[in-house]
Amino acid sequence: MILRHADDVPAEEIKKPGFSNIMARFLLTAADDSPQSALWLLEFGPGGSTNWHRHQEEQILYLLEGEGVVVGDDKTETPVRAGDVIYTLPCENHLFMNTGKGTLKMLGVVPILSGMTGKKTTACDE
């Protein structure tokens, strides 16, 4: 069993081109002998966003706090708020943006692909 408090996991700035004002706490990763899935706590500051991106991993997100928009393959901006669940398919284009005045906080479950750490995703082949 692994038991830890999220506050005991240091927040790391996501430094990817096109990503802004996003911190992540990697609550469970391959380093924890969690071979199937990683658990992330993502915190988007005001105006924080990802770019338009896709990755091989599916993604399950549960919004804990705040409000924003999610954009999927259909390019529609869909408002989201605390309590919403978002599922992205492998290689589905998407972006997330905090449109509120506070922090947009979400839990993410991401499968750990073979040879990966669970701290980042794997680009889809073009």
Backbone as JSON Lines, residues from 0, in Angstrom:
{"i":0,"aa":"M","n":[0.85,-1.18,0.0],"ca":[0.0,0.0,0.0],"c":[0.89,1.24,0.0]}
{"i":1,"aa":"I","n":[0.46,2.23,-0.74],"ca":[1.12,3.53,-0.75],"c":[0.13,4.53,-0.18]}
{"i":2,"aa":"L","n":[0.58,5.31,0.79],"ca":[-0.27,6.34,1.39],"c":[0.56,7.6,1.54]}
{"i":3,"aa":"R","n":[0.08,8.68,0.97],"ca":[0.76,9.96,1.14],"c":[-0.26,11.07,0.99]}
{"i":4,"aa":"H","n":[0.07,12.23,1.5],"ca":[-0.79,13.4,1.36],"c":[-0.29,14.21,0.17]}
{"i":5,"aa":"A","n":[-1.2,14.75,-0.61],"ca":[-0.83,15.52,-1.8],"c":[0.09,16.68,-1.44]}
{"i":6,"aa":"D","n":[-0.11,17.3,-0.28],"ca":[0.74,18.43,0.11],"c":[2.18,18.01,0.36]}
{"i":7,"aa":"D","n":[2.41,16.72,0.57],"ca":[3.78,16.22,0.8],"c":[4.53,15.96,-0.5]}
{"i":8,"aa":"V","n":[3.85,16.08,-1.63],"ca":[4.46,15.87,-2.95],"c":[4.76,17.24,-3.54]}
{"i":9,"aa":"P","n":[6.02,17.53,-3.83],"ca":[6.34,18.87,-4.34],"c":[5.69,19.16,-5.7]}
{"i":10,"aa":"A","n":[5.24,20.38,-5.84],"ca":[4.66,20.82,-7.11],"c":[5.8,21.13,-8.09]}
{"i":11,"aa":"E","n":[5.63,20.7,-9.33],"ca":[6.61,20.94,-10.38],"c":[5.96,21.73,-11.5]}
{"i":12,"aa":"E","n":[6.64,22.77,-11.97],"ca":[6.12,23.53,-13.08],"c":[6.19,22.7,-14.36]}
{"i":13,"aa":"I","n":[5.11,22.7,-15.12],"ca":[5.1,22.01,-16.41],"c":[5.77,22.94,-17.42]}
{"i":14,"aa":"K","n":[6.91,22.52,-17.92],"ca":[7.69,23.35,-18.85],"c":[7.67,22.7,-20.22]}
{"i":15,"aa":"K","n":[6.59,22.91,-20.94],"ca":[6.46,22.41,-22.31],"c":[6.08,23.59,-23.18]}
{"i":16,"aa":"P","n":[6.56,23.65,-24.4],"ca":[6.17,24.75,-25.29],"c":[4.65,24.86,-25.41]}
{"i":17,"aa":"G","n":[4.14,26.07,-25.21],"ca":[2.7,26.3,-25.33],"c":[1.91,26.04,-24.06]}
{"i":18,"aa":"F","n":[2.55,25.51,-23.03],"ca":[1.9,25.31,-21.74],"c":[2.29,26.49,-20.85]}
{"i":19,"aa":"S","n":[1.32,27.05,-20.12],"ca":[1.63,28.2,-19.26],"c":[0.89,28.11,-17.94]}
{"i":20,"aa":"N","n":[1.61,28.52,-16.88],"ca":[1.02,28.67,-15.54],"c":[0.36,27.38,-15.06]}
{"i":21,"aa":"I","n":[1.06,26.24,-15.22],"ca":[0.54,24.94,-14.78],"c":[1.56,24.29,-13.85]}
{"i":22,"aa":"M","n":[1.09,23.86,-12.69],"ca":[1.91,23.11,-11.75],"c":[1.33,21.7,-11.64]}
{"i":23,"aa":"A","n":[2.2,20.72,-11.43],"ca":[1.74,19.33,-11.29],"c":[2.38,18.71,-10.06]}
{"i":24,"aa":"R","n":[1.59,17.94,-9.35],"ca":[2.08,17.08,-8.27],"c":[1.88,15.66,-8.77]}
{"i":25,"aa":"F","n":[2.97,14.94,-8.95],"ca":[2.91,13.58,-9.47],"c":[2.74,12.64,-8.28]}
{"i":26,"aa":"L","n":[1.46,12.38,-7.94],"ca":[1.13,11.66,-6.71],"c":[1.52,10.2,-6.76]}
{"i":27,"aa":"L","n":[1.37,9.56,-7.91],"ca":[1.79,8.18,-8.12],"c":[2.43,8.08,-9.49]}
{"i":28,"aa":"T","n":[3.59,7.43,-9.55],"ca":[4.29,7.24,-10.82],"c":[4.94,5.87,-10.83]}
{"i":29,"aa":"A","n":[5.65,5.57,-11.88],"ca":[6.37,4.3,-11.97],"c":[7.39,4.16,-10.83]}
{"i":30,"aa":"A","n":[7.92,5.29,-10.34],"ca":[8.88,5.26,-9.24],"c":[8.27,4.71,-7.95]}
{"i":31,"aa":"D","n":[6.95,4.72,-7.88],"ca":[6.24,4.2,-6.7],"c":[5.82,2.75,-6.9]}
{"i":32,"aa":"D","n":[6.36,2.1,-7.9],"ca":[5.95,0.74,-8.23],"c":[4.46,0.68,-8.53]}
{"i":33,"aa":"S","n":[3.95,1.74,-9.17],"ca":[2.57,1.78,-9.63],"c":[2.62,1.47,-11.13]}
{"i":34,"aa":"P","n":[2.63,0.2,-11.5],"ca":[2.94,-0.17,-12.88],"c":[1.87,0.15,-13.92]}
{"i":35,"aa":"Q","n":[0.65,0.34,-13.51],"ca":[-0.43,0.52,-14.49],"c":[-0.76,1.97,-14.79]}
{"i":36,"aa":"S","n":[-0.87,2.79,-13.74],"ca":[-1.37,4.15,-13.92],"c":[-0.63,5.14,-13.04]}
{"i":37,"aa":"A","n":[-0.55,6.36,-13.54],"ca":[-0.03,7.48,-12.76],"c":[-1.22,8.33,-12.3]}
{"i":38,"aa":"L","n":[-1.04,9.0,-11.17],"ca":[-2.05,9.91,-10.65],"c":[-1.41,11.29,-10.52]}
{"i":39,"aa":"W","n":[-2.01,12.26,-11.18],"ca":[-1.48,13.63,-11.2],"c":[-2.49,14.57,-10.56]}
{"i":40,"aa":"L","n":[-1.99,15.56,-9.84],"ca":[-2.8,16.69,-9.39],"c":[-2.3,17.9,-10.17]}
{"i":41,"aa":"L","n":[-3.14,18.41,-11.06],"ca":[-2.77,19.54,-11.92],"c":[-3.43,20.81,-11.41]}
{"i":42,"aa":"E","n":[-2.65,21.88,-11.36],"ca":[-3.15,23.17,-10.89],"c":[-2.84,24.23,-11.94]}
{"i":43,"aa":"F","n":[-3.89,24.74,-12.57],"ca":[-3.77,25.79,-13.58],"c":[-4.04,27.12,-12.88]}
{"i":44,"aa":"G","n":[-3.04,27.99,-12.84],"ca":[-3.26,29.32,-12.3],"c":[-4.16,30.12,-13.22]}
{"i":45,"aa":"P","n":[-4.6,31.32,-12.79],"ca":[-5.46,32.14,-13.65],"c":[-4.8,32.34,-15.03]}
{"i":46,"aa":"G","n":[-5.57,32.06,-16.08],"ca":[-5.06,32.17,-17.44],"c":[-4.19,31.0,-17.88]}
{"i":47,"aa":"G","n":[-3.94,30.04,-16.99],"ca":[-3.1,28.89,-17.32],"c":[-3.76,28.03,-18.39]}
{"i":48,"aa":"S","n":[-2.91,27.48,-19.28],"ca":[-3.47,26.66,-20.35],"c":[-2.43,25.72,-20.93]}
{"i":49,"aa":"T","n":[-2.93,24.71,-21.62],"ca":[-2.08,23.85,-22.44],"c":[-2.18,24.36,-23.87]}
{"i":50,"aa":"N","n":[-1.34,23.85,-24.72],"ca":[-1.51,24.11,-26.15],"c":[-2.4,23.0,-26.72]}
{"i":51,"aa":"W","n":[-2.65,23.09,-28.0],"ca":[-3.38,22.05,-28.73],"c":[-2.41,20.88,-28.84]}
{"i":52,"aa":"H","n":[-2.74,19.75,-28.25],"ca":[-1.81,18.63,-28.22],"c":[-2.55,17.3,-28.2]}
{"i":53,"aa":"R","n":[-1.78,16.23,-28.37],"ca":[-2.33,14.88,-28.28],"c":[-1.2,13.95,-27.85]}
{"i":54,"aa":"H","n":[-1.58,12.84,-27.28],"ca":[-0.6,11.88,-26.79],"c":[-1.18,10.48,-26.84]}
{"i":55,"aa":"Q","n":[-0.3,9.49,-26.78],"ca":[-0.72,8.09,-26.89],"c":[-1.58,7.64,-25.71]}
{"i":56,"aa":"E","n":[-1.39,8.26,-24.58],"ca":[-2.13,7.85,-23.38],"c":[-3.54,8.4,-23.37]}
{"i":57,"aa":"E","n":[-4.5,7.55,-22.99],"ca":[-5.81,8.08,-22.68],"c":[-5.67,8.87,-21.38]}
{"i":58,"aa":"Q","n":[-6.67,9.66,-21.03],"ca":[-6.6,10.5,-19.86],"c":[-7.97,10.59,-19.23]}
{"i":59,"aa":"I","n":[-8.01,10.42,-17.91],"ca":[-9.24,10.62,-17.16],"c":[-8.97,11.75,-16.19]}
{"i":60,"aa":"L","n":[-9.78,12.79,-16.25],"ca":[-9.59,13.96,-15.4],"c":[-10.86,14.23,-14.6]}
{"i":61,"aa":"Y","n":[-10.67,14.57,-13.33],"ca":[-11.79,14.95,-12.47],"c":[-11.48,16.35,-11.93]}
{"i":62,"aa":"L","n":[-12.36,17.3,-12.21],"ca":[-12.13,18.68,-11.79],"c":[-12.56,18.87,-10.34]}
{"i":63,"aa":"L","n":[-11.6,19.3,-9.54],"ca":[-11.81,19.47,-8.11],"c":[-12.26,20.87,-7.74]}
{"i":64,"aa":"E","n":[-11.78,21.85,-8.51],"ca":[-11.97,23.25,-8.12],"c":[-11.79,24.13,-9.35]}
{"i":65,"aa":"G","n":[-12.56,25.21,-9.41],"ca":[-12.37,26.19,-10.46],"c":[-13.24,25.97,-11.67]}
{"i":66,"aa":"E","n":[-12.93,26.74,-12.72],"ca":[-13.69,26.66,-13.97],"c":[-12.77,26.96,-15.14]}
{"i":67,"aa":"G","n":[-13.15,26.44,-16.29],"ca":[-12.34,26.64,-17.47],"c":[-13.07,26.17,-18.7]}
{"i":68,"aa":"V","n":[-12.28,25.91,-19.75],"ca":[-12.83,25.33,-20.97],"c":[-11.93,24.19,-21.41]}
{"i":69,"aa":"V","n":[-12.54,23.23,-22.08],"ca":[-11.82,22.15,-22.73],"c":[-12.22,22.2,-24.2]}
{"i":70,"aa":"V","n":[-11.24,21.95,-25.06],"ca":[-11.5,21.91,-26.5],"c":[-11.03,20.55,-27.0]}
{"i":71,"aa":"G","n":[-11.89,19.87,-27.73],"ca":[-11.56,18.56,-28.29],"c":[-11.43,18.61,-29.79]}
{"i":72,"aa":"D","n":[-11.41,17.45,-30.41],"ca":[-11.23,17.35,-31.86],"c":[-12.24,18.18,-32.65]}
{"i":73,"aa":"D","n":[-13.43,18.38,-32.1],"ca":[-14.45,19.14,-32.84],"c":[-14.22,20.65,-32.76]}
{"i":74,"aa":"K","n":[-13.19,21.08,-32.01],"ca":[-12.79,22.5,-31.87],"c":[-13.82,23.35,-31.11]}
{"i":75,"aa":"T","n":[-14.78,22.72,-30.44],"ca":[-15.77,23.45,-29.66],"c":[-15.22,23.72,-28.27]}
{"i":76,"aa":"E","n":[-15.3,24.98,-27.81],"ca":[-14.92,25.32,-26.44],"c":[-16.08,24.96,-25.53]}
{"i":77,"aa":"T","n":[-15.84,23.99,-24.66],"ca":[-16.88,23.53,-23.75],"c":[-16.53,23.96,-22.33]}
{"i":78,"aa":"P","n":[-17.41,24.74,-21.67],"ca":[-17.13,25.15,-20.3],"c":[-17.1,23.93,-19.37]}
{"i":79,"aa":"V","n":[-16.17,23.96,-18.41],"ca":[-16.06,22.91,-17.41],"c":[-15.92,23.57,-16.04]}
{"i":80,"aa":"R","n":[-16.3,22.8,-15.0],"ca":[-16.22,23.32,-13.63],"c":[-16.03,22.17,-12.66]}
{"i":81,"aa":"A","n":[-15.79,22.5,-11.42],"ca":[-15.6,21.5,-10.38],"c":[-16.73,20.48,-10.43]}
{"i":82,"aa":"G","n":[-16.36,19.2,-10.34],"ca":[-17.32,18.11,-10.4],"c":[-17.41,17.45,-11.76]}
{"i":83,"aa":"D","n":[-16.89,18.09,-12.79],"ca":[-16.92,17.51,-14.14],"c":[-15.83,16.44,-14.31]}
{"i":84,"aa":"V","n":[-16.13,15.47,-15.15],"ca":[-15.18,14.42,-15.52],"c":[-14.91,14.56,-17.01]}
{"i":85,"aa":"I","n":[-13.63,14.48,-17.39],"ca":[-13.23,14.57,-18.79],"c":[-12.44,13.31,-19.13]}
{"i":86,"aa":"Y","n":[-12.77,12.71,-20.25],"ca":[-12.02,11.54,-20.74],"c":[-11.51,11.88,-22.13]}
{"i":87,"aa":"T","n":[-10.2,11.76,-22.35],"ca":[-9.65,11.94,-23.69],"c":[-9.12,10.61,-24.19]}
{"i":88,"aa":"L","n":[-9.43,10.3,-25.43],"ca":[-8.97,9.07,-26.06],"c":[-7.48,9.17,-26.41]}
{"i":89,"aa":"P","n":[-6.81,8.06,-26.6],"ca":[-5.45,8.11,-27.11],"c":[-5.4,8.86,-28.45]}
{"i":90,"aa":"C","n":[-4.46,9.76,-28.56],"ca":[-4.23,10.55,-29.78],"c":[-5.39,11.48,-30.16]}
{"i":91,"aa":"E","n":[-6.26,11.79,-29.21],"ca":[-7.32,12.77,-29.44],"c":[-6.76,14.16,-29.15]}
{"i":92,"aa":"N","n":[-6.88,15.08,-30.1],"ca":[-6.44,16.45,-29.89],"c":[-7.28,17.11,-28.8]}
{"i":93,"aa":"H","n":[-6.61,17.92,-27.97],"ca":[-7.33,18.61,-26.91],"c":[-6.48,19.74,-26.33]}
{"i":94,"aa":"L","n":[-7.15,20.64,-25.63],"ca":[-6.47,21.65,-24.83],"c":[-7.36,22.0,-23.65]}
{"i":95,"aa":"F","n":[-6.71,22.5,-22.6],"ca":[-7.41,22.93,-21.39],"c":[-7.0,24.36,-21.09]}
{"i":96,"aa":"M","n":[-7.95,25.16,-20.56],"ca":[-7.65,26.54,-20.21],"c":[-8.46,26.95,-18.98]}
{"i":97,"aa":"N","n":[-7.78,27.6,-18.04],"ca":[-8.45,28.16,-16.87],"c":[-9.02,29.51,-17.27]}
{"i":98,"aa":"T","n":[-10.33,29.65,-17.17],"ca":[-10.99,30.91,-17.51],"c":[-11.49,31.64,-16.27]}
{"i":99,"aa":"G","n":[-11.25,31.04,-15.1],"ca":[-11.72,31.65,-13.86],"c":[-10.69,32.56,-13.23]}
{"i":100,"aa":"K","n":[-11.05,33.13,-12.09],"ca":[-10.17,34.04,-11.36],"c":[-9.27,33.29,-10.37]}
{"i":101,"aa":"G","n":[-9.66,32.06,-10.02],"ca":[-8.88,31.26,-9.08],"c":[-8.16,30.14,-9.79]}
{"i":102,"aa":"T","n":[-7.71,29.18,-9.01],"ca":[-7.0,28.01,-9.56],"c":[-7.98,26.99,-10.1]}
{"i":103,"aa":"L","n":[-7.66,26.43,-11.27],"ca":[-8.39,25.29,-11.81],"c":[-7.59,24.06,-11.42]}
{"i":104,"aa":"K","n":[-8.18,23.22,-10.58],"ca":[-7.47,22.07,-10.02],"c":[-8.15,20.8,-10.48]}
{"i":105,"aa":"M","n":[-7.35,19.83,-10.96],"ca":[-7.92,18.57,-11.43],"c":[-7.02,17.4,-11.11]}
{"i":106,"aa":"L","n":[-7.63,16.26,-10.86],"ca":[-6.91,15.0,-10.71],"c":[-6.91,14.31,-12.06]}
{"i":107,"aa":"G","n":[-5.77,13.76,-12.44],"ca":[-5.65,13.05,-13.7],"c":[-5.11,11.65,-13.51]}
{"i":108,"aa":"V","n":[-5.73,10.69,-14.16],"ca":[-5.25,9.3,-14.18],"c":[-4.78,9.03,-15.61]}
{"i":109,"aa":"V","n":[-3.51,8.62,-15.71],"ca":[-2.88,8.41,-17.0],"c":[-2.18,7.06,-16.98]}
{"i":110,"aa":"P","n":[-2.42,6.18,-17.96],"ca":[-1.7,4.9,-17.97],"c":[-0.21,5.13,-18.16]}
{"i":111,"aa":"I","n":[0.58,4.27,-17.55],"ca":[2.02,4.33,-17.72],"c":[2.4,3.34,-18.82]}
{"i":112,"aa":"L","n":[2.81,3.88,-19.96],"ca":[3.21,3.02,-21.07],"c":[4.57,2.39,-20.78]}
{"i":113,"aa":"S","n":[4.86,1.31,-21.43],"ca":[6.11,0.58,-21.23],"c":[7.32,1.51,-21.35]}
{"i":114,"aa":"G","n":[8.18,1.47,-20.35],"ca":[9.4,2.27,-20.36],"c":[9.23,3.71,-19.94]}
{"i":115,"aa":"M","n":[8.01,4.13,-19.62],"ca":[7.76,5.52,-19.24],"c":[7.72,5.67,-17.72]}
{"i":116,"aa":"T","n":[7.84,6.91,-17.25],"ca":[7.91,7.2,-15.82],"c":[6.56,7.51,-15.19]}
{"i":117,"aa":"G","n":[5.6,7.91,-16.01],"ca":[4.31,8.35,-15.48],"c":[4.29,9.84,-15.18]}
{"i":118,"aa":"K","n":[5.37,10.55,-15.52],"ca":[5.43,11.99,-15.3],"c":[5.24,12.79,-16.58]}
{"i":119,"aa":"K","n":[5.2,12.15,-17.71],"ca":[4.92,12.85,-18.96],"c":[4.24,11.88,-19.92]}
{"i":120,"aa":"T","n":[3.7,12.44,-20.97],"ca":[2.99,11.63,-21.95],"c":[3.87,11.4,-23.17]}
{"i":121,"aa":"T","n":[3.39,10.53,-24.06],"ca":[4.14,10.1,-25.24],"c":[3.45,10.65,-26.49]}
{"i":122,"aa":"A","n":[4.19,11.37,-27.3],"ca":[3.61,11.98,-28.51],"c":[3.09,10.9,-29.45]}
{"i":123,"aa":"C","n":[2.02,11.24,-30.16],"ca":[1.5,10.35,-31.19],"c":[2.35,10.5,-32.45]}
{"i":124,"aa":"D","n":[2.51,9.42,-33.2],"ca":[3.24,9.5,-34.46],"c":[2.42,10.33,-35.43]}
{"i":125,"aa":"E","n":[3.09,11.15,-36.16],"ca":[2.41,12.01,-37.14],"c":[2.22,11.24,-38.44]}
